[in-house]
Amino acid sequence: MTERWVSPPLVAREAPPAWIAVWRFRLLALLLLGVLVLVAVLAFRQVTGANAQDPGIGALPVAVAVAVAAESQAAGS
């Protein structure tokens, strides 16, 4: 007994423009880079134990300097 499968007709069509593939690649690469940076920041915050009292990333240097100065004044008094 033979199979009765018939292949569909092949329809020729023009290939899509190359610039579409280039921009698709660029957008996907930027998206993956953004995800990688986000994962790296979250992993760094997790590993360093950043919390509300010690935020780690995002702490303003001015606020840290003011806190250190206030502690030194309180310790000196």
ChimeraX attribute file (.defattr): number of C-alpha atoms within 10 A of each C-alpha:
attribute: neighborCount
match mode: 1-to-1
recipient: residues
	/A:1	3
	/A:2	4
	/A:3	5
	/A:4	6
	/A:5	6
	/A:6	6
	/A:7	6
	/A:8	6
	/A:9	6
	/A:10	6
	/A:11	5
	/A:12	6
	/A:13	6
	/A:14	5
	/A:15	6
	/A:16	8
	/A:17	8
	/A:18	9
	/A:19	9
	/A:20	10
	/A:21	11
	/A:22	11
	/A:23	11
	/A:24	11
	/A:25	12
	/A:26	12
	/A:27	12
	/A:28	12
	/A:29	12
	/A:30	11
	/A:31	12
	/A:32	12
	/A:33	12
	/A:34	12
	/A:35	12
	/A:36	12
	/A:37	12
	/A:38	12
	/A:39	12
	/A:40	12
	/A:41	13
	/A:42	13
	/A:43	12
	/A:44	14
	/A:45	15
	/A:46	11
	/A:47	9
	/A:48	13
	/A:49	11
	/A:50	14
	/A:51	10
	/A:52	6
	/A:53	6
	/A:54	11
	/A:55	13
	/A:56	14
	/A:57	11
	/A:58	7
	/A:59	10
	/A:60	10
	/A:61	9
	/A:62	9
	/A:63	10
	/A:64	11
	/A:65	11
	/A:66	11
	/A:67	12
	/A:68	12
	/A:69	12
	/A:70	12
	/A:71	11
	/A:72	11
	/A:73	10
	/A:74	9
	/A:75	8
	/A:76	7
	/A:77	5
